[in-house]
């Protein structure tokens, strides 16, 4: 019996790595195939099975900051969507400056030659890359809007671009359609690789005061080389978690400034809504600087917003277990069959309004 179980585990592991091999080198995320009928109305029902990257699930004010980005494609277009928690949705910016309020700053590179992910945004028309913005509001009213970056207003023809939005009980949902017709040098097909970055902008009822990036950082404003490689796939597989895990399950480790006990460290990991039920154990693994195990701490799932299924998992441990600067922390994700599917490290890059982790 033991031999049979061992053989089965080895076979499952081999199948997992074989499936993971369909992702090309350097890829950090995927876009899954869209359903046959897409309606850009702000209802994210079509995105249920899409690749998702949660954002800001560690923030001290979850009801104002937590969000989910989704990514899909078909032969016609690339589709993105945003779901936010926000008690004060607002974008009072004029139509050509949408980044000044709640919305998305979007970076996209579909070039297929040696200019792909170059160090500067192209200045010629229809070059295959675009820096743009989409938002679901005008002031506080539903009003889907789109604009191109000033200075790059001829980057694409804006053929068939659509934005749809709606309010939810706890925030906003916004959809974005970017047809491939705007990128004449690109042919959409399974396995193709593009590059993008997703930036979330919040205004809290006034002008923009917060920004957060899924893949890159404010460096994406300057150069497409900051964008992440994204592969077009048919569907997301558990085998993809090992590669895509850092953006699917981002983690944060910190020590709260006010505690009722002796100091404890808290580890937080975000869970995409569809994959949350497919995750078994989550461990925060502490190792010393030589890679030797210090201890492991299980994380417990919690749903902090039912609409949209905002879910994260948290663990904590005494600060005396390992001093800052003297250890590493890795989140280890297991599936329901107790197989390790992903290892996640804290993302050591400045992504918000000010420089600093």
C-alpha positions in Angstrom: 0.0 0.0 0.0 2.8 2.5 0.9 4.6 1.8 -2.3 1.5 2.4 -4.3 0.8 5.7 -2.5 4.4 6.8 -3.1 4.3 5.9 -6.8 1.0 7.9 -7.1 2.6 11.0 -5.4 5.6 10.8 -7.7 3.4 10.5 -10.8 1.3 13.5 -9.7 4.4 15.5 -9.1 5.7 14.6 -12.6 2.4 15.6 -14.1 2.5 18.9 -12.2 5.9 19.9 -13.5 5.1 18.8 -17.0 2.1 21.1 -17.0 4.2 23.9 -15.6 6.6 23.5 -18.5 4.1 25.0 -20.9 4.9 28.4 -19.5 7.8 30.1 -21.2 10.9 31.4 -19.5 10.5 34.6 -17.6 6.7 34.5 -17.5 5.2 35.8 -14.2 1.5 35.6 -14.9 -1.1 34.3 -17.4 -4.3 35.5 -19.1 -6.9 32.8 -19.4 -9.3 32.3 -22.4 -12.4 34.4 -22.2 -15.9 32.8 -22.5 -17.6 32.9 -25.9 -19.8 35.9 -25.1 -18.3 38.9 -23.4 -20.4 41.9 -22.4 -18.5 44.9 -21.1 -21.0 46.2 -18.5 -19.1 46.1 -15.2 -20.5 42.7 -14.2 -17.5 40.4 -13.6 -19.4 37.2 -13.8 -17.5 36.3 -17.0 -14.2 36.6 -15.0 -15.1 33.9 -12.5 -12.4 31.5 -13.9 -9.9 34.2 -15.0 -6.4 34.6 -13.7 -6.5 36.9 -10.7 -4.0 39.0 -8.8 -5.1 40.3 -5.4 -3.7 43.6 -4.2 -3.4 45.4 -0.8 -4.9 42.5 1.2 -2.4 43.5 4.0 -3.5 47.1 4.2 -4.5 48.5 7.6 -7.7 49.8 6.0 -9.0 46.8 4.0 -12.4 48.4 3.3 -10.7 51.2 1.4 -7.7 49.5 -0.3 -8.1 45.7 -1.1 -8.6 44.9 -4.7 -8.6 42.2 -7.3 -7.3 42.4 -10.9 -8.4 39.8 -13.6 -7.0 39.0 -17.0 -8.5 37.2 -20.0 -8.1 37.1 -23.8 -9.7 35.8 -27.0 -9.0 36.1 -30.7 -10.6 39.6 -30.7 -9.2 41.3 -27.6 -7.5 41.4 -24.3 -9.8 41.8 -21.3 -9.0 43.1 -17.8 -11.2 43.7 -14.8 -10.9 45.4 -11.4 -12.9 44.8 -8.3 -12.3 47.1 -5.4 -13.3 47.7 -1.8 -14.0 51.4 -1.4 -16.5 53.3 0.7 -15.8 56.6 -1.2 -15.5 55.9 -4.9 -14.7 59.1 -6.8 -13.0 60.4 -9.9 -13.3 64.1 -10.5 -10.5 64.3 -13.1 -11.2 65.6 -16.6 -11.5 63.1 -19.3 -7.8 63.4 -20.3 -6.3 63.0 -16.8 -8.1 60.0 -15.3 -5.1 59.0 -13.1 -6.1 61.9 -10.7 -8.9 59.8 -9.2 -10.1 56.2 -8.6 -9.1 54.2 -11.6 -6.5 52.1 -13.3 -3.2 53.2 -14.9 -2.6 50.4 -17.5 0.7 49.5 -19.1 0.6 47.1 -22.1 3.3 45.9 -24.6 2.3 43.5 -27.4 5.4 44.0 -29.6 6.9 40.7 -30.9 10.4 42.0 -32.0 13.5 43.2 -30.2 11.7 46.3 -29.1 9.6 44.2 -26.7 9.9 45.6 -23.1 12.3 48.3 -24.3 13.7 51.0 -22.0 11.4 53.8 -23.4 7.8 54.0 -24.4 7.5 54.2 -28.2 6.6 57.6 -29.6 5.4 56.4 -33.1 1.8 55.5 -33.8 0.7 51.9 -33.7 4.1 50.7 -32.5 2.6 47.9 -30.4 2.7 49.3 -26.8 0.4 51.7 -24.9 0.3 53.5 -21.6 -3.3 54.3 -20.8 -6.0 54.8 -18.2 -9.5 53.5 -17.5 -12.0 54.4 -14.8 -15.6 53.7 -14.0 -16.7 57.1 -12.6 -17.1 60.7 -13.3 -17.2 62.3 -9.9 -19.4 59.8 -8.0 -21.6 58.8 -11.0 -21.1 55.7 -13.1 -19.4 56.9 -16.3 -16.9 54.5 -17.9 -14.0 56.4 -19.3 -10.7 55.8 -21.1 -7.8 58.0 -22.2 -4.2 57.7 -23.4 -1.1 59.1 -21.7 -0.4 62.8 -22.6 2.5 62.9 -25.1 1.6 59.5 -26.5 -1.9 60.2 -27.8 -1.3 58.4 -31.1 0.0 55.2 -29.5 -3.1 53.3 -30.6 -6.1 54.0 -32.7 -8.5 53.2 -29.9 -10.4 50.8 -32.1 -13.2 49.1 -30.2 -11.9 50.0 -26.8 -14.7 49.6 -24.2 -15.0 50.2 -20.4 -17.9 49.1 -18.3 -18.5 49.7 -14.6 -21.0 49.4 -11.7 -21.2 50.1 -8.0 -21.3 47.2 -5.5 -22.3 47.2 -1.9 -18.7 47.6 -0.9 -16.9 49.2 -3.8 -16.6 49.1 -7.6 -16.3 46.7 -10.5 -14.8 47.8 -13.8 -14.2 46.0 -17.0 -11.8 46.9 -19.9 -11.7 45.6 -23.4 -8.6 46.3 -25.5 -8.9 44.8 -29.0 -5.9 43.3 -30.8 -6.8 45.5 -33.8 -4.9 48.3 -32.0 -1.7 46.2 -32.2 -1.2 45.3 -35.9 2.0 43.4 -35.3 0.5 41.0 -32.9 -1.4 37.8 -33.6 -3.4 36.4 -30.7 -2.8 32.7 -30.1 -2.4 30.3 -27.2 1.2 30.5 -25.9 1.9 34.0 -27.1 3.6 36.3 -24.6 2.9 40.0 -24.0 3.9 42.3 -21.1 1.8 44.5 -18.8 1.5 46.1 -15.4 -1.6 46.9 -13.5 -1.7 50.0 -11.3 -4.5 50.7 -8.9 -5.2 54.4 -8.1 -7.3 55.5 -5.1 -8.4 59.1 -4.2 -10.6 58.6 -1.1 -13.1 61.1 -2.4 -10.7 63.8 -3.7 -7.4 63.7 -5.7 -5.2 60.6 -6.1 -3.3 59.9 -2.9 -2.5 56.2 -3.2 -1.2 53.9 -6.0 -0.2 50.3 -5.9 1.3 48.0 -8.6 0.7 44.3 -9.2 3.8 43.4 -11.2 6.2 46.4 -11.3 6.5 49.8 -9.6 6.4 53.4 -10.6 9.3 52.6 -12.8 6.7 51.2 -15.3 5.8 54.8 -16.0 9.2 55.4 -17.5 10.0 52.1 -19.2 8.2 49.0 -20.5 11.2 47.0 -19.3 9.5 47.2 -15.9 6.5 45.2 -17.1 5.9 41.5 -16.5 5.7 38.9 -19.1 2.2 37.4 -19.4 1.4 34.3 -21.4 -1.9 33.6 -23.1 -3.2 30.2 -22.0 -6.4 28.3 -22.3 -7.0 27.9 -18.5 -5.2 28.3 -15.2 -3.7 25.1 -13.9 -2.6 24.3 -10.4 0.8 23.5 -12.0 1.1 27.2 -12.9 1.0 28.3 -9.2 4.7 27.6 -8.8 5.5 30.3 -11.3 2.5 32.7 -11.0 2.2 32.3 -7.2 4.0 35.5 -6.2 1.3 37.6 -7.8 -1.6 35.2 -7.2 -0.8 34.9 -3.5 1.2 38.0 -2.5 2.4 38.0 1.1 3.4 40.7 3.6 5.2 40.3 6.9 5.2 43.0 9.5 5.0 43.9 13.2 2.1 45.9 14.3 2.9 49.2 16.1 0.3 48.5 18.9 -0.2 45.1 20.5 -1.9 43.9 23.7 0.7 41.1 24.1 4.4 40.9 23.9 5.6 41.6 20.3 4.4 39.3 17.6 5.1 39.3 13.9 2.2 38.8 11.5 2.3 37.1 8.1 -0.5 37.8 5.6 -1.2 36.1 2.3 -3.9 37.1 -0.2 -6.0 34.4 -1.9 -7.7 34.7 -5.3 -11.4 34.1 -4.9 -11.6 31.1 -7.2 -8.4 29.4 -6.0 -9.1 29.9 -2.3 -11.2 26.8 -2.1 -8.4 24.8 -3.9 -5.8 25.7 -1.3 -5.2 23.3 1.6 -2.5 24.2 4.1 -0.5 27.4 4.1 2.6 27.6 6.2 4.8 30.6 6.9 8.3 29.0 7.0 11.1 30.8 8.9 14.7 29.9 8.0 18.0 31.4 9.1 20.4 33.0 6.7 22.0 29.7 5.9 18.6 28.2 4.9 18.2 26.1 8.1 14.6 25.8 9.3 13.8 27.8 12.4 10.1 27.0 12.6 6.8 26.9 10.6 3.5 28.6 11.5 0.1 27.6 9.9 -2.0 30.4 8.4 -5.8 30.5 8.9 -8.1 31.7 6.2 -10.5 34.6 6.8 -13.1 36.2 4.5 -13.1 40.0 5.1 -15.6 40.9 2.4 -18.3 38.4 1.2 -19.2 40.2 -2.0 -16.4 39.5 -4.3 -15.0 36.8 -2.0 -12.1 38.8 -0.6 -10.1 36.1 1.3 -6.7 36.1 3.0 -4.9 33.9 5.5 -2.8 35.1 8.4 -0.3 33.6 10.8 1.7 35.1 13.7 4.7 34.2 15.8 6.7 35.8 18.7 9.2 38.4 17.5 11.9 36.7 19.6 11.8 33.6 17.3 13.9 35.4 14.7 15.3 38.9 14.8 14.7 41.2 11.8 17.6 41.0 9.3 18.6 37.6 10.6 16.1 35.3 8.8 14.0 34.7 5.7 10.2 34.1 5.5 8.6 32.0 2.8 4.9 31.1 2.5 4.4 27.5 1.4 1.1 26.7 -0.3 -0.3 23.2 -0.4 -3.3 22.0 -2.4 -6.1 19.9 -1.1 -4.0 16.7 -1.7 -1.2 18.1 0.5 1.2 18.7 -2.4 3.4 21.8 -2.3 2.3 24.0 -5.2 4.0 27.3 -4.6 6.7 29.1 -2.5 6.2 32.8 -2.0 8.6 35.4 -0.6 7.9 39.0 0.4 8.0 41.4 -2.5 10.9 43.7 -1.8 10.1 46.6 -4.1 8.5 50.0 -3.6 5.0 50.0 -5.1 3.0 52.8 -3.4 3.2 56.6 -3.1 6.5 56.9 -1.3 9.8 55.0 -1.7 10.2 52.3 0.9 9.0 48.8 1.6 
